[in-house]
């Protein structure tokens, strides 16, 4: 029995030695926390990200006993309006290589979440009057997370920013 426990402990220890470890962070360029956003329509915010007025920067380092490789991440989006969570979603298994890079806004569900705030009904009807496509007034807080998938030690510091629509 002692022999089996010793073998199990050895295997467990060697597995943890081969497990990949990482550290990194996400940050957003172009936002001052709490700023009044000039883009009050989600598609305009999407366009500002595509034109690099706002950028999502992602940086991480990964080590695995002498080699580096791709790490899979779940891309999590949380949207809070006036202190209440109105959206939380996750997109699974996005591959990223270690280093510094920009992440497209499409990797997260921010724009669809904001668009859902514009329309009260899920399916537009042809006989609707012209809809107001501006976001409802309020304070919005966005949290973007990249969570490593699998047996990986370490974490990525999330990005959080807020803006107001007046």
PyMOL commands that set and color helices and strands:
alter all, ss='L'
color gray80, all
select helices_A, chain A and resi 2-18+42-50+105-107+110-118
alter helices_A, ss='H'
color red, helices_A
select strands_A, chain A and resi 20-29+35-36+55-63+71-81+84-96+99-103+138-148+152-157+159-165
alter strands_A, ss='S'
color yellow, strands_A
deselect
rebuild
show_as cartoon
